[in-house]
């Protein structure tokens, strides 16, 4: 199967497994990815690519064969909405190229770890297209309008080290082995946290409805008060108190 899913405790791992095509995505693979994210019931989800590539973006042959229709119903759009809708903390493990949607989806992941050989690429304008997955909105807010314009208009490769300097990647590891180890360590730490604390923090970070600091403070205060009575939180606080 081109999309593989495994569950281990509090972690769901979704792997794009089409290495012979650098994990280029077909319509069927988008549907499978959407189904995979819709099915996540763990508080943490890891997204990775097999065989030394994260994903080379769309499979161009499959992409060109698509029929015109409602742009809100395409398999790619369904996947995008599934990724946005998940309540899990999404950790991207990137080894090799992350091109097109492989780069834009990283803007919607919570944590991104990559190898030194990895790169992001937004090749839309050179291909006669425009950015997708909200990247023309999200990227300028992450890296500034000038740098975003450069990345989107020229479509040149952005090495992982530079992406980390821009805040698009959390950490760059030497190779795939070091990447796997680091992601496992980070995920294991997250898995020890209160599930509600993880998912609620992610909800706050992704919330775009509050329009002021005061509104966000109100949202935080409400969730804070609720979590004070959560059994996991009570247990954690008591354990901290006992160690003093």
N, C-alpha and C positions, 0 to 999 in steps of 0.2 A: 504493500500500500504506500502511496505517496505521502500521506499524512498519518503519522503514528502517534498514538496517545497512550501514556502509561500513568498510573496513579500509585504513589508511594506515600502513605500517611496523609499529611496535609499538603502534599505537592503533586500537581498534575504537570507532566512534561509533554509538550506537543512538539513533534519533530517533523520538519519538512524533509522528506526523504526521496529526492529525485536527483541524486548527485551527478548522474550522467548528463543532465541538462542544467547543472549548477543550481538545482532547485527552482528553476523557472516555474511560475505558477500558471496552471490552466484553469479554465472555468470550473471543472470538476474539483480541482484542488481548493479553490476558493470556497466552494460549497462544503467540502470536508473540513476546512479550517473553521468556517462559521459553525458547523455542527459541533466541532471539538470545543470551541470556546463556549457555546451555548450549554454544553454538557458539564462544564467545570463546576464542581461542587466543593473544591478545596479552597482554602484561603490564598494559596499561592499557585501561580501558573508559570512555567518556564517555557519559552519559545526558542527553538534552536533549528539549525539546518545541518543536514548530514553531509559528510564527505568534503569538508573544507570550503563550503559556501553557505552563507546564510540564505539568501535567495537573489538570483539575478533579475528579479522582477517578473513581469509578464512574459509568458511564452509567446513570442511574436506571431508565430504561425497560428496558434489558437486564438490569439487576440485579434488578428486581422480577419478571422473567419466568423467573428461574432455578427449577429444581426442587429440592425438598428431597433431600438425600443426604448422603454422607460428607463432612464438613467438611474432612477432610484431603486430599480429592481434587479440590477445586474448582480452576478455572483460576487464580484469584487466589492460592491457596495454592501451586500449582505454580510460579507466577512467583516468589513470595516465597522459596521454597526454592532456586530457581535463582539468585536474587540472592545469597542467603546462601552458596551453594556455590561461587560463582566465585572463582578465585584471582587475578583481575585487581584492580588498584587501581581502584576505581570513583569517577569524578569526576562530580558532578552539576552541570550547567549550567542554572540556574533563572532563567527570565524569565517573570514573571507569576505567576498563581495556582498554588500547590502545595497541593491540597486533599485531605483524606481520605488515601487511600493515597499520593497525591502528596507529602504531608507525612511520613507514617510511613516511607516507603521511604528518605527522606533520613537517617533515624536509622541506616541500615545502609550508607550510602555513606561512603567514606573522606574525600572532600573535597567541599565544597559551595560553589559560587560563585553569586551571585544579583545581580539588578538592583535598583535602588532601588524600582521599582514592584512588586516581587515580594512575596508574603506566603505564610505557612504557615497552614493552618487544619485543626483536628481536630474536625470537626462531628458526631461520632458520637452523643454523648448528646442533643443537640438533635434528632437524627433518630430517636431511640428506639433507638439501637444502642450497642454498647460498642466501645472501641478495638480495633484489629487490628494485625497484623504486629509483635506483641510490644511495642507502644508503651507499654502500661501498665507494662511492666517497664523498658524502655529510657529513656523520657522522664524519670521521676523521678530516675534515676541521672545524667542529663545536666544537668537544670536544677533539681533539688531537688523534694521532694514537694509543697510548697505551690504552686509555680508550675505544676508538671505537672497538679495537680488542677484548677487554674483553667483551664488550656488545654483539658483534656479534658472538663470538665463544662460550661463555657460555650461552647466551640467558636468563640470569636471569632477574628478575623483577627490574626495575629502578623506585623507588618511585618518585612521582611527585615533592616532596621537593628536592630530589637529582637532578632530571632533571632540575629544576629551577636553581640550583647551577651551573649546566653545561651549562646553557644558552639555553636549549631546550624548556623551558617553561617560559613564561613571568611572571606569577604570580600564586600563589597557594591560593585557597580560602577554608574556613573551610568545606563547604558542598554545595549541589546542589543549594540551595536557594541563598546563597551568590555568587556562580558562575554565576547564571543567572542574578543577579542584577549587578555584576561587568561587565559582557560582555555587557549587555544592556547599561550601562554607557559609556563604552569605544566606543561602536558602535555609540551611539548617538553623541559623540564628533566627531568621524570621519565623520559622516553624515553631520555635519555643515561645513566641509571643502570643498574647491573647488574640483569638480570632476576631473578636469584635473590635479590638483596638486596631488591628491591621486593616480590616475592611472599612471601618469608620474613618480612619486617617486617610485612606485612599479616596473615599467619597468626598471628604473635605478638600483634598488636593485637586480633585477633578471637578469640583462644583463651580459652575460659571454663573450661577443665578444671583449670588450676593454681589451687590454693586458698590459696597463700601467696606472699610475695615470694621466699622461698627456692626454691620449686618453679619460679617463673618465671625466677629466676637460673639454675637448672640448664638449663632449656629454652634460654635465651639463649646460655649457654656452649656448649651442644652445636651450635647453629646457627652460632655465631661461629666455632668451630673448623672446621666444614665449609666455611664460606665463605672462610676464609683460603687454601684450596687451589683456589678457583674461578678459572678463567682470567681472567674479567672483573675480579675483585677484585685478582688479582696484577698485571694490567696497570695498573689504577688506582693501586695503591700504588707501583708502579715509576715511573709518570709523576709522581706527587707527589714522589717522592724525587729524580728528575732535575731538577725545577724548583727544588730547594733550593740 
